[in-house]
């Protein structure tokens, strides 16, 4: 197979494109007829670009080069988006090369791969890129033969004259096709889904698969340049702390240590700034680490010195038990609650600790500063943010900063926050013309992460005679991500509460969602599925408890709670965010939610007789424009030991571009969700993270993994716009697990990690 991925320099790519086909389609700024607000990719920095002059080139030998402008971190996007282009342009995948774009949102459009946006935002633009290329190749062939364009058709890297069977290859047509007018608007003809060769099929392998399998793929940690030096940083052990003093004499005596450098502390809200501290630069990583260990440092721990997880949990509980700021208020929850007899009231409180991203590859960046220019090589989810951070830090023109994007060994949201790139730039500026590789150790990664929020979620309901709730009060007490960008920010924002708190679709007449204004004492960042994790955990466990209280089957209880299939504008339930997507284009569809519940429960054979100690648990969630449901089967022995036997996961993400990658994301989501539920916990004492490595921040081991994971892809429907895939699998897993344990033991679990 000739498909391969390269990371060429700008000069190499331009040289290789001389004489090749460059096709152009103007960027399409979508505006909805009833609303001038921008949505989707058009609302993101850089917006949408669908210009084949940027994304496609064809060499004289017919090799098609397609640019992947989104970073690859295991989701398969470096295959999926070019595959969409190749399908629409009728390119033979065996003759396609994929190259990785550098940071340049003005040229490529938005490049931030957070938020399960890659296919969701760029499926249609990439289809337009491919379709324009195909039509211009057809037009070039028709002109060459002096025949009507209606009589020619592109087929697998050739254009065929249908009446005579004459053929011309793409390489032969490249120069002429570049001179053709670009089809726009109604003149641009997309394929019918029935004609897709690659989209939705199983034949296309990852373009990086062979290189990864042979150990030839280049991740951030693999980057090496001649005369490179290595650096590690001793950072303040408490967020907001500062350096009082440092004695570096012993560090400088370590063989290989070249330099000790102070990193300035950040000011204001932390955002993506370096934390500060002391950098040790050496001829190799080991010497740098040994030099760091020899530093004698006195820290001022600052305002978060007393942060303690046990005490903070009490603060969150107090916040969740007091009236808060209302973000949704339907009916009259307080009046119905006040009039209800005590026997009809039901309350539960759920706790989830901080979580670390703990990607297999810790943060790493290589930088070299040469006069007024800086070049960076790194594994980063948001390349433009990294470029902006470096330009601001070094006071360089943005056009004089180049960020090369390498493969990411996991990320989950951590690597879109380029504080580590900021550190590399600071150090490299002090060593002109010398490449500096800044490395984080596993301990650095655990101690100084942008942590997933800690949360207490309180739910209250008045239960009617049929067991269904007549009221639903959800109070969320959790620090906000907004604290990264605004000093002292408190209370969840609408976008955070819009993740499985506000946007619940149940047939309940009285609903109120509130948030408590609690402070952040750590860097709170987005994490795979973000606030859907605590909100869905609480809501889904609460529903299971309500079903148990009513003596009803959990699945049927949930379907009755959701009600019949219907579509509605999310704004009608106070969700003004809707993941920044058009509420008209992306309505809430309870029929799709019901479908994934049916698929997951059918896969698990819900309702079958199980051995003693075995049980099934169900949970479901709508997140990132996709619908997911999970059923977990557990066995709990007399000693309380838990074994996860099987997981059934269903997803409706709309069009299924790359089914193999969807399944991989679902399976990875199952493992990650179980890992977070069973052992994930970051805790603080005296302002410091207590955990340090995988011995005390455990990820799921092979022996604890489920014997079986079954994935069920539901409704491959090109009549609806695409949803996300990377993040939606995670939220239902922990509550499904806990609901299974509850069904097996009769004991509800309201605190993570799981302890019974």
Residue pairs with C-beta under 8 A, 6 or more apart in sequence:
1 94
1 205
1 210
2 94
2 95
2 96
2 97
3 93
3 94
3 96
3 97
3 98
3 205
3 207
4 97
4 98
4 207
4 210
4 211
5 68
5 78
5 97
5 98
5 99
5 100
5 207
5 208
5 211
6 97
6 98
6 99
6 100
7 99
7 100
7 218
7 404
7 405
7 406
8 16
8 99
10 102
10 402
13 99
16 57
16 59
16 65
17 57
17 59
17 65
19 59
19 60
19 174
19 175
20 57
20 58
20 59
20 60
20 65
20 174
21 56
21 57
21 58
21 133
21 137
21 170
21 173
21 174
21 175
21 177
21 178
22 52
22 53
22 56
22 57
22 178
23 52
23 53
23 56
23 132
23 133
23 136
23 177
23 178
23 182
24 51
24 52
24 53
24 132
24 182
25 50
25 51
25 52
25 128
25 129
25 132
25 182
25 183
25 184
25 188
26 51
26 182
26 184
27 47
27 48
27 49
27 50
27 51
27 109
28 48
28 50
28 125
28 128
29 38
29 42
29 47
29 48
30 38
30 39
30 40
30 42
30 48
31 38
32 39
32 582
32 584
32 585
34 584
35 582
35 584
37 43
38 47
39 580
39 581
39 582
39 585
40 48
40 120
40 121
40 580
40 581
40 582
41 47
41 48
41 109
41 110
41 117
41 121
41 122
41 125
42 48
43 580
44 110
44 112
44 117
44 121
44 580
45 105
45 110
45 112
45 384
46 105
46 106
46 108
46 109
46 110
46 111
46 384
47 109
47 110
48 109
48 110
48 121
48 122
48 125
49 107
49 108
49 109
49 125
50 109
50 125
50 126
50 128
50 129
50 132
51 129
52 129
52 132
52 133
54 67
54 107
54 108
55 66
55 67
55 69
55 85
55 108
55 126
55 129
56 64
56 65
56 66
56 67
56 85
56 89
56 129
56 130
56 133
57 64
57 65
58 64
58 65
58 170
58 171
58 174
58 177
59 65
59 171
59 174
60 171
60 174
61 171
62 95
62 157
62 169
62 170
62 171
62 172
63 95
63 96
63 97
63 171
64 86
64 89
64 91
64 95
64 96
64 97
64 157
64 170
65 96
65 97
65 98
65 99
66 82
66 85
66 86
66 96
66 97
66 98
66 99
67 82
67 98
67 99
67 100
67 101
67 108
68 77
68 78
68 81
68 82
68 98
68 99
68 100
68 101
69 81
69 101
69 108
69 109
69 111
70 77
70 78
70 81
70 111
70 113
70 118
70 122
71 77
71 78
71 100
71 111
71 113
71 379
71 380
71 381
71 383
71 405
71 408
72 78
72 100
72 208
72 407
72 408
73 113
73 379
73 381
73 407
73 408
73 409
73 410
73 411
73 415
74 408
74 410
74 664
74 668
75 113
75 118
75 661
75 665
75 725
75 726
76 206
76 658
76 660
76 661
76 664
77 113
77 118
77 119
78 98
78 100
78 206
78 207
78 208
79 98
79 204
79 205
79 206
79 207
79 208
79 658
79 661
80 118
80 119
80 657
80 658
80 661
81 118
81 119
81 122
81 123
81 126
82 96
82 98
82 126
82 207
83 93
83 198
83 199
83 204
83 657
83 658
84 123
84 126
84 127
84 130
84 198
84 199
84 657
85 91
85 126
85 127
85 129
85 130
85 133
86 93
86 96
86 130
86 198
87 130
87 191
87 196
87 197
87 198
87 199
88 126
88 127
88 128
88 129
88 130
88 131
88 133
88 134
88 190
88 191
89 129
89 130
89 131
89 133
89 134
89 137
89 154
90 134
90 154
90 155
90 156
90 157
90 197
91 130
91 156
91 157
91 170
92 156
92 157
93 198
93 204
95 157
98 207
100 404
100 405
100 406
101 107
101 108
101 111
101 405
102 383
102 402
102 403
102 404
102 405
103 111
103 383
103 384
103 386
103 387
103 402
103 403
103 405
104 111
104 383
104 384
104 387
105 111
105 384
109 122
109 125
110 117
110 121
111 382
111 383
111 384
112 381
112 382
112 384
112 385
112 416
113 381
113 382
113 411
113 416
114 381
114 382
114 413
114 416
114 526
115 579
115 624
115 724
115 727
116 624
116 625
116 626
116 723
116 724
116 725
116 726
116 727
116 728
117 724
119 657
119 722
119 724
119 725
120 624
120 625
120 721
120 722
120 723
120 724
123 655
123 657
123 722
127 190
127 191
128 188
128 190
131 183
131 188
131 189
131 190
131 191
132 182
132 183
132 188
133 177
134 154
135 183
135 187
135 188
135 189
136 177
136 178
136 180
136 182
136 183
137 154
137 159
137 170
137 173
137 177
138 149
138 152
138 153
138 154
138 159
139 149
139 177
139 180
139 181
140 159
140 173
140 176
140 177
140 179
140 180
141 152
141 159
141 161
141 168
141 173
142 148
142 149
142 151
142 152
143 176
143 180
144 168
144 173
144 176
145 152
145 161
145 166
147 161
147 163
151 161
151 162
151 163
152 159
152 160
152 161
152 162
153 159
153 160
153 162
154 160
156 197
157 169
157 170
158 167
158 168
158 169
158 170
159 167
159 168
159 170
159 173
160 166
160 167
161 167
183 189
193 199
193 200
193 655
193 718
198 204
199 655
199 657
199 658
200 655
200 656
200 657
200 659
200 716
201 659
202 659
202 660
204 658
206 212
206 661
208 217
208 407
210 216
211 217
212 407
217 407
218 406
218 407
219 361
219 379
219 406
219 407
219 408
219 409
220 361
220 363
220 364
220 365
220 366
220 377
220 378
220 379
220 380
220 406
220 407
220 408
220 409
221 361
221 362
221 364
221 379
221 409
221 439
222 406
223 364
223 366
223 377
223 378
223 406
223 437
224 437
225 366
225 368
225 377
225 435
226 435
227 434
227 435
228 366
228 434
228 435
228 436
228 437
229 258
229 281
229 282
229 283
229 431
229 434
229 435
229 436
229 437
230 281
230 282
230 283
230 284
230 285
230 287
230 288
230 436
230 437
230 439
231 279
231 280
231 281
231 282
231 288
231 423
231 424
231 427
231 436
231 437
231 438
231 439
232 279
232 280
232 285
232 288
232 289
232 292
232 438
232 439
232 440
232 441
232 444
233 263
233 274
233 277
233 278
233 279
233 280
233 292
233 423
233 438
233 444
234 277
234 278
234 279
234 280
234 292
234 295
234 297
235 263
235 275
235 276
235 277
235 444
235 447
235 448
236 242
236 243
236 265
236 275
236 276
236 277
236 299
236 301
236 302
237 299
237 301
237 447
237 687
237 688
238 299
238 301
238 302
238 304
238 305
238 307
238 686
238 687
238 688
239 270
239 275
239 302
239 304
239 521
239 522
239 523
239 687
240 270
240 302
240 303
240 304
241 265
241 299
241 300
241 301
241 302
241 304
241 305
241 687
242 265
242 276
242 299
242 300
242 302
243 262
243 265
243 276
243 277
243 278
243 297
243 298
243 299
243 300
244 298
244 299
244 300
245 297
245 298
246 260
246 262
246 278
246 295
246 296
246 297
246 298
247 295
247 296
247 297
248 260
248 278
248 295
248 296
250 294
250 295
250 296
251 257
251 260
251 280
251 291
251 292
251 294
251 295
252 260
252 291
253 294
254 282
254 287
254 290
254 291
254 294
255 287
256 282
256 283
256 284
256 286
256 287
256 288
256 291
257 280
257 281
257 282
257 287
257 288
257 290
257 291
258 281
258 282
258 283
259 280
259 281
259 430
259 431
260 278
260 279
260 280
260 281
260 291
260 295
261 278
261 279
261 280
261 281
261 426
261 427
261 430
262 277
262 278
262 279
263 274
263 275
263 276
263 277
263 278
263 279
263 423
263 426
263 427
264 274
264 276
264 426
265 275
265 276
265 277
266 273
266 274
266 275
266 276
267 273
268 487
269 483
269 484
269 485
269 486
269 487
269 489
270 419
270 484
270 523
271 484
271 485
272 385
272 389
272 417
272 418
272 419
272 422
273 389
273 419
273 422
274 419
274 422
274 423
274 426
275 419
275 448
278 292
278 295
278 297
279 423
279 426
279 427
279 438
280 288
280 289
280 291
280 292
280 295
281 288
281 427
281 431
281 436
282 288
282 291
285 437
285 439
288 439
289 441
301 686
301 687
304 521
304 522
304 687
305 686
305 687
306 686
306 687
307 521
307 522
307 684
307 686
307 687
308 684
308 685
308 686
309 353
309 354
309 454
309 683
309 684
309 685
312 454
312 521
312 684
313 351
313 454
313 456
315 518
316 351
316 454
316 455
316 456
316 477
316 478
316 516
316 518
317 349
317 351
317 456
317 477
319 456
319 475
319 477
319 516
319 517
319 518
320 349
320 456
320 457
320 458
320 475
320 476
320 477
320 516
321 349
321 458
321 475
322 516
323 514
324 475
324 477
324 491
324 514
324 515
324 516
324 517
325 491
325 514
325 515
325 516
325 517
326 512
326 513
326 514
327 492
327 494
327 497
327 501
327 502
327 513
327 514
327 515
327 574
328 497
328 502
328 511
328 512
328 513
328 573
328 574
329 511
329 512
329 513
329 574
330 509
330 510
330 511
330 512
330 573
330 574
331 471
331 509
331 510
331 511
332 510
333 471
333 472
333 473
333 510
333 511
333 512
334 512
336 462
336 470
336 471
336 510
337 345
337 460
337 462
337 471
337 473
340 462
340 470
340 471
344 462
344 463
344 464
345 460
345 461
345 462
345 463
346 460
346 461
346 462
346 463
346 469
346 545
346 546
346 549
347 458
347 459
347 460
347 461
348 458
348 459
348 538
348 541
348 542
348 545
348 748
348 750
349 456
349 457
349 458
349 459
349 750
350 456
350 457
350 458
350 459
350 534
350 537
350 538
350 541
350 542
350 750
350 751
351 455
351 456
351 457
351 750
351 751
351 752
352 454
352 455
352 457
352 533
352 534
352 537
352 751
352 752
353 454
353 680
353 681
353 682
353 683
353 752
353 753
354 451
354 452
354 453
354 454
354 522
354 681
354 682
354 683
354 684
355 451
355 452
355 527
355 533
355 676
355 680
355 681
355 682
356 445
356 446
356 449
356 451
356 452
356 680
356 682
356 691
356 697
357 410
357 411
357 412
357 413
357 414
357 445
357 449
357 450
357 452
357 527
357 528
358 445
358 446
358 449
358 694
358 697
358 699
359 408
359 409
359 410
359 411
359 412
359 414
359 415
359 445
360 409
360 410
361 379
361 408
361 409
361 410
362 439
362 440
362 441
362 442
362 444
362 445
363 379
363 414
363 415
363 419
363 420
363 440
363 444
363 445
364 378
364 379
364 420
364 437
364 438
364 439
364 440
365 376
365 377
365 378
365 380
365 386
365 418
365 420
365 421
365 423
365 424
365 437
365 438
366 376
366 377
366 378
366 424
366 435
366 436
366 437
366 438
367 374
367 375
367 376
367 377
367 390
367 421
367 424
367 425
367 427
367 428
367 435
367 436
367 438
368 374
368 375
368 428
368 433
368 434
368 435
368 436
369 394
369 425
369 428
369 429
369 431
369 432
369 433
370 432
370 433
371 432
372 396
372 397
372 400
373 396
373 400
373 401
373 402
374 390
374 394
374 396
374 400
374 401
374 402
374 425
374 428
374 429
375 401
375 402
375 403
375 404
376 386
376 387
376 390
376 401
376 402
376 403
376 404
376 421
376 424
376 425
377 404
377 406
378 386
378 403
378 404
378 405
378 406
378 418
378 420
378 421
378 424
379 405
379 406
379 407
379 408
379 409
379 411
379 415
380 386
380 403
380 405
380 408
380 415
380 416
380 418
380 421
381 408
381 411
381 413
381 415
381 416
382 415
382 416
382 417
382 418
383 403
383 405
384 403
385 416
385 417
385 418
386 403
386 418
386 421
387 398
387 401
387 402
387 403
388 398
389 418
389 419
389 421
389 422
389 425
390 396
390 401
390 403
390 421
390 422
390 425
391 397
391 398
391 400
391 401
393 422
393 425
393 426
393 429
394 401
394 425
394 429
403 421
408 415
412 527
412 528
412 672
413 450
413 525
413 526
413 527
413 528
413 530
414 449
414 450
414 525
414 527
416 526
417 450
417 525
420 438
420 440
423 438
424 436
424 437
424 438
427 436
427 438
428 434
428 435
428 436
440 448
442 692
442 693
442 694
443 692
443 693
446 682
446 689
446 691
446 692
446 693
446 697
447 688
447 689
447 692
448 523
449 523
449 525
449 682
450 484
450 523
450 524
450 525
450 526
451 522
451 523
451 524
451 525
451 527
451 682
452 524
452 525
452 527
452 530
452 533
453 478
453 479
453 480
453 481
453 524
453 527
453 531
453 534
454 478
454 479
455 476
455 477
455 478
455 531
455 534
456 476
456 477
456 478
457 474
457 475
457 476
457 477
457 534
457 535
457 537
457 538
457 539
458 473
458 474
458 475
458 477
458 538
459 472
459 473
459 474
459 475
459 538
459 539
459 542
460 471
460 472
460 473
461 469
461 470
461 471
461 472
461 473
461 542
461 546
462 469
462 470
462 471
462 510
463 469
463 470
463 546
463 549
463 550
464 470
466 550
467 546
467 547
467 549
467 550
467 551
467 552
467 557
468 507
468 508
468 546
468 550
468 557
468 560
468 561
469 506
469 508
469 546
469 561
470 508
470 509
470 510
471 508
471 509
471 510
471 511
471 512
472 504
472 506
472 508
472 510
472 511
472 512
473 511
473 512
473 513
473 514
474 501
474 504
474 512
474 513
474 514
474 535
474 538
474 539
475 513
475 514
475 515
475 516
476 492
476 497
476 501
476 513
476 514
476 515
476 516
476 531
476 534
476 535
477 515
477 516
477 518
478 492
478 496
478 515
478 516
478 518
478 531
478 534
479 490
479 518
479 519
479 520
479 521
479 522
479 524
480 489
480 490
480 491
480 492
480 493
480 496
480 520
480 524
481 493
481 496
481 524
481 525
481 526
481 530
482 489
482 493
483 489
483 490
483 519
483 520
483 524
484 523
484 524
484 525
488 519
489 520
490 517
490 518
490 519
490 520
491 515
491 516
491 517
491 518
492 501
492 515
492 531
494 502
494 576
494 577
495 577
496 530
496 531
497 513
497 515
497 531
497 535
498 575
498 576
498 577
498 578
498 579
499 529
499 530
499 531
499 532
499 535
499 623
500 531
500 532
500 535
500 536
500 539
500 621
500 622
500 623
500 731
501 513
501 531
501 535
501 539
502 513
502 573
502 574
502 575
503 570
503 573
503 575
503 578
503 588
503 622
504 511
504 539
504 573
505 562
505 563
505 568
505 573
505 588
505 590
505 593
505 622
506 561
506 562
506 563
507 561
507 562
507 563
508 561
511 573
513 574
521 684
521 687
522 684
527 533
528 669
528 672
528 726
528 727
528 730
529 623
529 624
529 727
529 728
529 730
529 731
530 727
532 621
532 623
532 727
532 730
532 731
533 676
533 730
533 731
533 734
536 619
536 621
536 623
536 731
536 732
536 735
537 731
537 734
537 735
537 738
537 752
540 619
540 620
540 621
540 732
540 735
540 736
540 739
541 619
541 735
541 738
541 739
541 742
541 748
541 749
541 750
543 554
543 557
543 558
543 561
544 554
544 617
544 618
544 619
544 735
544 739
544 742
544 743
544 748
545 742
545 748
546 557
547 553
547 554
547 557
547 558
548 554
548 742
548 748
550 557
553 607
554 617
554 618
554 739
554 743
555 597
555 601
555 606
555 607
555 618
558 597
558 618
558 620
559 594
559 597
562 590
562 593
562 594
563 590
564 590
565 589
565 590
565 591
565 594
566 589
566 590
566 591
567 587
567 588
567 589
567 590
567 591
568 587
568 588
569 583
569 584
569 587
569 588
570 576
570 578
570 583
570 586
570 587
570 588
571 578
571 583
573 588
575 588
578 586
579 586
579 624
579 625
581 625
585 721
586 625
586 721
588 622
589 627
592 627
592 652
592 714
592 715
593 620
593 622
593 627
593 629
595 627
595 650
595 652
595 714
595 715
596 620
596 627
596 628
596 629
596 650
596 651
596 652
596 712
596 714
597 618
597 620
597 629
597 650
599 629
599 650
599 712
599 714
600 618
600 620
600 629
600 630
600 631
600 648
600 649
600 650
600 712
601 618
601 629
601 631
601 648
602 712
603 631
603 648
603 650
603 710
603 712
604 616
604 631
604 633
604 646
604 648
604 710
606 616
606 618
606 631
610 616
610 633
611 635
613 635
613 636
613 637
613 638
613 744
614 633
614 634
614 635
614 636
614 645
614 744
615 633
615 634
615 636
615 740
615 741
615 742
615 743
615 744
616 631
616 632
616 633
616 740
616 743
617 631
617 632
617 634
617 735
617 736
617 737
617 738
617 739
617 740
617 741
617 742
617 743
618 629
618 630
618 631
618 736
618 739
619 629
619 630
619 731
619 732
619 733
619 734
619 735
619 736
619 739
620 627
620 628
620 629
620 630
620 732
621 627
621 628
621 629
621 728
621 731
621 732
622 628
623 724
623 727
623 728
623 731
624 723
624 724
624 727
624 728
625 653
625 654
625 721
625 722
625 723
625 724
626 651
626 652
626 653
626 654
626 723
626 724
626 725
626 728
627 651
627 652
627 653
627 714
627 723
627 728
628 649
628 650
628 651
628 652
628 728
628 729
628 731
628 732
629 649
629 650
629 732
630 647
630 648
630 649
630 650
630 670
630 673
630 729
630 732
630 733
630 736
631 647
631 648
631 736
632 644
632 646
632 647
632 674
632 706
632 733
632 736
632 737
632 739
632 740
633 644
633 645
633 646
633 647
633 740
634 642
634 643
634 644
634 645
634 737
634 740
634 741
634 744
635 642
635 643
635 645
635 744
636 642
636 643
636 741
636 744
636 745
636 756
637 643
640 756
642 678
642 741
642 754
642 756
644 674
644 704
644 705
644 706
644 737
645 706
645 707
645 708
646 706
646 707
646 708
646 709
646 710
647 670
647 674
647 706
647 708
647 709
647 710
647 733
647 736
648 710
648 712
649 666
649 667
649 669
649 670
649 709
649 710
649 711
649 712
649 729
649 732
649 733
650 711
650 712
650 713
650 714
651 662
651 666
651 711
651 712
651 713
651 714
651 725
651 728
651 729
652 714
652 715
652 717
652 723
653 662
653 722
653 723
653 724
653 725
653 728
654 715
654 717
654 718
654 720
654 721
654 722
654 723
655 716
655 717
655 718
655 720
655 721
655 722
656 662
656 713
656 716
657 722
659 713
661 725
662 711
662 713
662 725
663 711
663 713
665 725
665 726
665 729
666 709
666 711
666 729
667 709
667 711
668 729
669 728
669 729
669 730
669 733
670 706
670 709
670 729
670 733
671 700
671 705
671 709
672 700
672 730
672 733
673 729
673 730
673 731
673 732
673 733
673 734
673 737
674 700
674 704
674 705
674 706
674 733
674 734
674 737
675 698
675 699
675 700
676 730
676 733
676 734
676 752
676 753
677 733
677 734
677 737
677 738
677 752
677 753
677 754
678 700
678 704
678 737
678 753
678 754
679 697
679 698
679 699
679 700
679 753
680 697
680 752
680 753
681 691
681 697
681 752
681 753
682 689
682 690
682 691
682 697
683 689
683 690
683 691
684 690
690 696
691 697
734 752
737 754
738 748
738 749
738 752
738 754
741 747
741 749
741 754
741 756
742 748
742 749
745 756
747 756
749 756
